[in-house]
Structure formats: C-alpha cells, structure tokens
Amino acid sequence: MELLWIRHGQPGWVRDGLGVDDPDLTDLGRAQAERTGERLAGLEVDAVFVSPLRRAQQTAEPIVAALGLEPTTIDWLAEIRAPRFAGTPIEQVQRVFAEGRARPVDDHWDGLPGGESFRDFHRRVTSGVEILLSDHGVALQRDRPPLWAFENAPQRIVVVAHAGTNSVALGHLLGIEPVPWEWERFVSYHSSVSVLRPLDIGGAQAFGLHRFADTSHLPPDLQTF
C-alpha cells in the first residue's frame, strides 16, 4: 500500500490588498496542479480524497482527470480554521500571525483567537486518518509506536489537502510527538508530494516516509511555498 499526500497549489490569499478566506488557485497554482496531474498519470490509484476548500478542489481537478477517477471530498481534510480575514488589510492579517507566533509556546495549542484550536485540529485530523484507513482495511493495533494490521488494503490512495493537515497526518502515522506548529516543522511546497509505505515490524506494519514534499515534477519557476 502507498499513501500519497499532496499539498494544494499556490492560492491567491490577497486580492486588492485585502485578505481572502477560501481562495482560488492563482494562475501559477493551476500550472503547478497541471504538472502534478501529469506526474501521477498512469499510476494505479484506488481512490482520491480531497479537502473541501477551493484550493484543494482545484488542485485535484487535473489529478483526477489524469487518473480517470471520481474524487471523494472529506470535510476533516480541511486546513486548520483561521479567524475570518476576508476584506481585512493584508498588513493586519500578517500582524495577527506574527503576534501569534510570538506567544508563549503553551498558548500555541489554543490556536489564533477566533480560529480553531490546534488541539481540536489535531484530534480532527488524526481521528479522520484512523477512520479512513480502517475503512480501507488498515486497522490501528498499537498507539506508541503506531503499528497497523493490513487486510485487503488498496494498492494506492491519493490525498489532496494542506500543509497543516498533511503534516499532522504524517506525524501521526509515523508516531512523531505533535507540536502546534506542524506545518512549519514539516515544510512542504505547493503541489509537493509526500509518500508513505508500510514495512513489516514485529508481526505488524509501521509506516515509513519514502519521500517528503517532493517537487521534482515542478520546474524551478513553479516552485513556491
């Protein structure tokens, strides 16, 4: 079994100097998504799961077209919910994030005021991952370290989501203790691909990271963060 975690392409977070809450991809982001679809063309993929947010949905379009599959949208794949910034001057948005990073470490678990807490986000993503895998024949046998039992698991699953969502999922599957800034600990570029595969350990399976945030399918002028 192989799990491919793909980050969305470049989104347009700013319009006329104001913040956007659920942005579309930029033209460059759409080009990144097209290249990602070309990279995956010809792979045997059993299912594609996508975040409901616009930037993930639009990134998935050329991917599912190349694979000839219908995607399944899953709400828990959405990025951590930020405060509402639509129509807010971008300088003010940047100031809120800068002040958030400067808070005491323990306060980071609470998330930004008006947004989703990292505790809730982490719980949402990790429980979603476990349910998704269980529905596809992969059951969690042991928490620490995480070991799994595979029974009639699919050959390959593709997930199109976000830096935060993917980082939390990868950390959970690999048994890495979480921190409330996962997307900045595991830095992934737009339209990058991370690959997990199982290995036999002690009569069960553990996941190994075979590729992280790979952008080899993107030329230098299409690589953005």
N, C-alpha and C positions, 0 to 999 in steps of 0.2 A: 504494500500500500504506500502511496505517496500523497502527501498533502502539500499543495501549492498555495501560499499566502501572498496575494498581490495587493500592493498599495495602489490607490487610485492615481490618476494623472493629475497634472497641475491644475488647481482650481482658481477661479477668479475671486479672491477674498475681498477685493476692493473695487468699488465702482464709483467713479466721480469723487474719489477721496473719502468715501463712506464705506463702512463695513457691510458685508453680506453674510447672512446666517447659513444658508444652504446653497452655496454657489454652484454654477455650472463649470465645466472644464473650460479653460482657455483654449485658443487655437493650438497652442503648443501642447497642452494637456491631451487634446484629441489626437494629435500626432503621436504622442507617447503611447496612448491606448491602441492606436492602429499598429504600431510596432510590436506591442505586447501580443496582440492577436496574431500577428504574423509569426511570432516566436512559438506560440502554442499550437499553431495549425499542424494537423497531422498526429498530435498526441491522442492516445486513447484515454479519454476522460469520462468518468461515470456521472459526475454531477458538478454543477457550478452554483455556488451560493453567493449572494450579493447583499451588501448593506442597502438599506432603503434610501440613503442620501444620494442626491443628484450626481455628485462627482464619482461615486462608486458605480451607480447605474450606467452612467455614460461611458465609464472605463470598460465596463463589462460588455457593452454592445458589440464592439469588433471582436472581442474574445469569443463570445458565444456564437457569433456569425462564423468565425473560423472553425469552431468545433462542431457546429451543427447541432447545438443543444439549446434547450429552453432553460433559462436561469431560474433559480428559486430565491426570492427575496426573504431575508430573515431580519427581523427588527433588532435582535440583540447584537448584530454585527455593526450597528451604527457607532460612530465615534462618541467619546465622552461628550455629554451635552454641556456646551458652554453657555454662559449668560447670553441673553439676546443682544446682539450688537448691530442688527440691521439699521442702517441710517445713522450710525454713530461715527463721528470723525475717526479716521484710522489712527490718528495720533493718540486719541483717548483709548482706543482698543489696545494699542501697543503698551500704553502706560499701565493698564489693568493687568496685562500678562507679566510685565516687568515687576510690578509690585507683588504679584502672586508668587513669582519665583524667589523674591527676597524674604518671604515669610519664614518663620521657624520651620524646621523640617517636619515636625509632627503635624503642623497645620496643613501641610500639603494633602493629607488624606481627606480633608474636607472639601477639596476642590475649590474653584473660584466662587465667590458669593453670587448666588442666583443661578449657578450651574449644578451639574450632577457631581456628587462626591466621588472621589476615587474609590472609596470603599464599595459604593453601590455599583460603580462601573466595573470594577474587578469582579465582583460577585456575578454581575450580569453576564460578562463575557465567559468566565470560567465555567459557570453552570451551563451556559449555552453550548460551549465546546463539548462538555461531557455528554450532554443530551444528543447533540449532533452525531458524535462518534458512536454512542450507544445505539442510535437508530440505524447505524451502518455496520453493525457487527463488531464494534470495538468497545469493550467494557473495562472500566477502571477497576483494577484489582487491589491496588495499594496506593496510598496517598504520597508517602515520603519514603523513598523516592517514588515517583509515579511509575507504576507498572500496569500494563494493559494486556488483555486477552483478546485475540483476534479470532473471529469466526465468520467466515464468508464475507470478509471485508472487501469493499470495492478496490479496484486497482489504483485509481487516482481521483482525488477530489480537488477542485479549484475553489478558492475563496477570494472574493474581491472586496476589500474593506479599507481600513485606515491604519495610519501609523500607530495610534494608540491601541486600537482593537487587536491588530496583528501582534503587536509587542506583548500585550497581556496574554494572548492565546499561546504564543511561542514560549514565553516564560513559564506558563502553567504546564504545558506539555513537556517541557524539558526539566521541570522541577526546580526552577530558579526562584529564590525568595523575591517577592514583589517589592517594588518601591513605587511611590505615587508619581513618578515622572518616567514611566516605562518608555514612552515614545522618544524621550531624549537620551535614554540609556541605550536603547536599540534603535539607532538612527537609520531610517530607511528612506531612500529617494523615491520620487514619484514614479509610478509604474514599475517599481522594482519587484522582484520575485524571490521569495524565500521558500525553501524546500525542506520538508521533514520526511524521514523514512524510519520505519521501525527496525530494531535489532533485537536478537534473542538474548535475553539476560535471565538466568536463574529460572528457566521454565516459563517465563512470560516475555513480554516485549516492552522495551523502552523506546522513546523517540530520540533520534539523532538529527542534528542540524547539518544537512549536507550542503546547503547554500543559503546565504543570508543577504537580502537586499541586493540581489544581482541585477545590474543594469547593462549587462554585456550586449543586450539586444538594442540598446539605445546609443546612437552616436553622441559624441561629447556635447554637441549643441542642443541635444534634447534631454540632457541630464540635469534635473533640478531637484531641489528639496523643499 
